[in-house]
Amino acid sequence: MKRDLTALSSQEFDLAIVGGGIYGLACAWDAAQRGLSVALLERGDFAAATSWNSLKTIHGGLRYLQHADFKRMRESIHERTALMRIAPHLVHPLRFVLPAYGHGLRGREALAAYLWVSDLIGFDRNRLADPAHRLPRSCTIGVAECLQLLPGLPPDQLSGAGIWHDCQLASSNRLAMALLHSAVQVGAVAANYLEATGLLRRGDRVSGVRARDSLAGRELEVRARLVLNACGPWVNQMLGWSGSALKVPMSKAMNLVVRKMFDGFAVGFYGRRAFRDSDAWVAPGRKTYFITPWRGRSVIGTTHGPFQGDPNQLAVSEAEIEELLSDINQAYPPAQLTRAEVCLVQSGLLPAAERTAPSRPVRLLKHYQLWDHRQRDGLEGLVTVLGVKFTTARHVADRAIDLVVAKLGRGPIRSRTDRSALVGGAIEDWTEFVARAGRERPAGISEEAARRLALLYGSEHPKLLKYVANNPALGEELDEGSSVTRAEVVYGIREEMAQRLTDVVLRRTELGAAGYPGDAVVRRCAEWMAAELGWSQIRAESELAPLWAWRDSGKSPPP
Ligand SMILES: Cc1cc2nc3c(=O)[nH]c(=O)nc-3n(C[C@H](O)[C@H](O)[C@H](O)COP(=O)(O)OP(=O)(O)OC[C@H]3O[C@@H](n4cnc5c(N)ncnc54)[C@H](O)[C@@H]3O)c2cc1C
């Protein structure tokens, strides 16, 4: 994949997608697969904003039972299966444990009923041939078994625990890249660091976007018959350009990556404060947090709070971090988490159902939005898509492109994205695939690196091995802890449009996925990039500066 701005500015596309988060990428793949000519513009790096910060849970929507929203549950369950089918290397089952208290709505009996209904609604969840992607039946366990899993949990009122399976992404970055590769392979033209700065118009018709290449500082035009606004938290900017009266309120969400708390399974805890979900039919009356295993550490999430103002100014306060730590320490006293143990703060903006005053609980938007601005505002050629979950991005893209295809008068061409393996996803038996990758690795690649490459790049990992076969120096590993090879850095630059050091550290490799990876690692990575791209010493130092700032802040990395 090459960043080709000439190709973007020298033709008229059927569709120009603005925003290269998970929604824009899923739309690009769906549209290009249906035969549309597609341009994708991302103002920063691909999937660097909200999509980078997700908890990485691909879930069947157990929580939606509280809203009696069976349709949404079915969608989520379908998407969980679809993602395991099309990206079997990146989406894997994960066991969840939720302690039960007393015999009311947070009790074991209520939990057993929830899980029974959830399994019933997900009756077809195991229609995949690969046993590695089976989701076992849910169940409840007694107090003694629960305490074995969660030693030190205060036994007061504990009546057992519920156990179910959802999925976890091995890497949201690699899924984003797999979507991008898949879109480009069928003809999409994409560029990062290309910001849409306005709409091109012919009368009451949108005919493309004006754009600015933030690397070279030059302006260009991308002409298209239809423009799709997939800007996530920045959705309002394009709505403003279009003259639409629509304005989407936003809310702030946060996760914390901390030291390892549990091994190999996720745990849910109820927060200490009363919490009223005004949309729920039945609700436990408390906010539920989940602690999921993540790269030898744990992620705690997700908190939601009101947000007003410029999405570029999103910031998390120390008080918000301390509040979440204190909630977890109270729910699970053996944790005794301290601020110093927070390795990474993940935060992002999500659409809210209404504007919320500070200190009030937010009502999140529950359903995706798809707006044809001809019907809304009398403006032809502009469609907005706004998603609410990473899990359902493929499904929403499918619906958005149905609308695009109809508007372009291309007749019904059905989406096949729930059945077509993504680039890297051509794997039938995951267990055998990863074992073979470790066994049959070429000389110069450690077994750990070979298995990791299989996990992250799936059936494309031989391409990286070929890099090493052609130049054994590329088998060199950055450090013992990560086993990231020089081949991955070079591949990210040559094949995946990595432009900046942060692109490689945070999104082409998993170096920064669980926190700042250390001065030696980022310096070495900068040296490798400098050698590949011919950076001067001054350029390399300027690339390091945002990473030093991240290290010193102890919070979120630069976008
Ligand atoms: C803390 C947190 C935890 C979460 N956990 C989960 C979870 O476990 N499971 C789950 O299913 N969902 C989860 N989510 C929700 C999920 O992450 C989001 O729904 C999803 O990532 C939104 O993707 P997006 O593409 O709409 O937005 P984004 O990823 O923000 O993408 C929008 C993109 O548009 C680009 N853009 C904006 N303006 C322009 C412009 N003018 N020109 C060009 N590009 C532009 C931005 O740079 C950005 O990259 C979580 C979210 C958060 C914040």
Ligand as a Chemical Component Dictionary entry (heavy atoms), coordinates in Angstrom:
data_LIG
# 
_chem_comp.id                   LIG 
_chem_comp.type                 NON-POLYMER 
_chem_comp.pdbx_formal_charge   0 
_chem_comp.three_letter_code    LIG 
# 
loop_
_chem_comp_atom.comp_id 
_chem_comp_atom.atom_id 
_chem_comp_atom.alt_atom_id 
_chem_comp_atom.type_symbol 
_chem_comp_atom.charge 
_chem_comp_atom.model_Cartn_x 
_chem_comp_atom.model_Cartn_y 
_chem_comp_atom.model_Cartn_z 
_chem_comp_atom.pdbx_ordinal 
LIG C1  C1  C 0 -12.470 4.018  26.261 1  
LIG C2  C2  C 0 -13.288 3.305  25.196 2  
LIG C3  C3  C 0 -13.529 1.943  25.288 3  
LIG C4  C4  C 0 -14.277 1.290  24.302 4  
LIG N1  N1  N 0 -14.420 -0.066 24.383 5  
LIG C5  C5  C 0 -15.111 -0.717 23.406 6  
LIG C6  C6  C 0 -15.199 -2.128 23.433 7  
LIG O1  O1  O 0 -14.618 -2.795 24.293 8  
LIG N2  N2  N 0 -15.928 -2.733 22.459 9  
LIG C7  C7  C 0 -16.551 -2.029 21.474 10 
LIG O2  O2  O 0 -17.218 -2.652 20.644 11 
LIG N3  N3  N 0 -16.457 -0.685 21.411 12 
LIG C8  C8  C 0 -15.737 -0.012 22.337 13 
LIG N4  N4  N 0 -15.602 1.340  22.276 14 
LIG C9  C9  C 0 -16.270 2.080  21.179 15 
LIG C10 C10 C 0 -15.443 2.079  19.896 16 
LIG O3  O3  O 0 -14.073 2.238  20.173 17 
LIG C11 C11 C 0 -15.923 3.191  18.956 18 
LIG O4  O4  O 0 -17.310 3.035  18.731 19 
LIG C12 C12 C 0 -15.233 3.172  17.596 20 
LIG O5  O5  O 0 -13.837 3.053  17.734 21 
LIG C13 C13 C 0 -15.555 4.454  16.841 22 
LIG O6  O6  O 0 -14.862 4.421  15.606 23 
LIG P1  P1  P 0 -14.960 5.621  14.583 24 
LIG O7  O7  O 0 -14.317 5.178  13.338 25 
LIG O8  O8  O 0 -16.352 6.121  14.511 26 
LIG O9  O9  O 0 -14.174 6.818  15.287 27 
LIG P2  P2  P 0 -12.611 7.131  15.314 28 
LIG O10 O10 O 0 -11.816 5.929  15.592 29 
LIG O11 O11 O 0 -12.419 8.291  16.224 30 
LIG O12 O12 O 0 -12.313 7.564  13.819 31 
LIG C14 C14 C 0 -12.708 8.800  13.283 32 
LIG C15 C15 C 0 -11.545 9.261  12.419 33 
LIG O13 O13 O 0 -11.927 10.377 11.636 34 
LIG C16 C16 C 0 -10.767 11.168 11.451 35 
LIG N5  N5  N 0 -11.168 12.515 11.027 36 
LIG C17 C17 C 0 -11.910 13.395 11.730 37 
LIG N6  N6  N 0 -12.061 14.535 11.016 38 
LIG C18 C18 C 0 -11.405 14.361 9.842  39 
LIG C19 C19 C 0 -11.185 15.171 8.700  40 
LIG N7  N7  N 0 -11.661 16.428 8.633  41 
LIG N8  N8  N 0 -10.461 14.672 7.648  42 
LIG C20 C20 C 0 -9.964  13.405 7.704  43 
LIG N9  N9  N 0 -10.132 12.599 8.781  44 
LIG C21 C21 C 0 -10.848 13.068 9.833  45 
LIG C22 C22 C 0 -10.114 11.144 12.832 46 
LIG O14 O14 O 0 -8.743  11.512 12.782 47 
LIG C23 C23 C 0 -10.347 9.705  13.264 48 
LIG O15 O15 O 0 -9.239  8.871  12.967 49 
LIG C24 C24 C 0 -14.832 2.022  23.228 50 
LIG C25 C25 C 0 -14.574 3.387  23.132 51 
LIG C26 C26 C 0 -13.788 4.022  24.087 52 
LIG C27 C27 C 0 -13.485 5.486  23.927 53 
# 
loop_
_chem_comp_bond.comp_id 
_chem_comp_bond.atom_id_1 
_chem_comp_bond.atom_id_2 
_chem_comp_bond.value_order 
_chem_comp_bond.pdbx_ordinal 
LIG C1  C2  SING 1  
LIG C2  C3  SING 2  
LIG C2  C26 DOUB 3  
LIG C3  C4  DOUB 4  
LIG C4  N1  SING 5  
LIG C4  C24 SING 6  
LIG N1  C5  DOUB 7  
LIG C5  C6  SING 8  
LIG C5  C8  SING 9  
LIG C6  O1  DOUB 10 
LIG C6  N2  SING 11 
LIG N2  C7  SING 12 
LIG C7  O2  DOUB 13 
LIG C7  N3  SING 14 
LIG N3  C8  DOUB 15 
LIG C8  N4  SING 16 
LIG N4  C9  SING 17 
LIG N4  C24 SING 18 
LIG C9  C10 SING 19 
LIG C10 O3  SING 20 
LIG C10 C11 SING 21 
LIG C11 O4  SING 22 
LIG C11 C12 SING 23 
LIG C12 O5  SING 24 
LIG C12 C13 SING 25 
LIG C13 O6  SING 26 
LIG O6  P1  SING 27 
LIG P1  O7  DOUB 28 
LIG P1  O8  SING 29 
LIG P1  O9  SING 30 
LIG O9  P2  SING 31 
LIG P2  O10 DOUB 32 
LIG P2  O11 SING 33 
LIG P2  O12 SING 34 
LIG O12 C14 SING 35 
LIG C14 C15 SING 36 
LIG C15 O13 SING 37 
LIG C15 C23 SING 38 
LIG O13 C16 SING 39 
LIG C16 N5  SING 40 
LIG C16 C22 SING 41 
LIG N5  C17 SING 42 
LIG N5  C21 SING 43 
LIG C17 N6  DOUB 44 
LIG N6  C18 SING 45 
LIG C18 C19 SING 46 
LIG C18 C21 DOUB 47 
LIG C19 N7  SING 48 
LIG C19 N8  DOUB 49 
LIG N8  C20 SING 50 
LIG C20 N9  DOUB 51 
LIG N9  C21 SING 52 
LIG C22 O14 SING 53 
LIG C22 C23 SING 54 
LIG C23 O15 SING 55 
LIG C24 C25 DOUB 56 
LIG C25 C26 SING 57 
LIG C26 C27 SING 58 
# 
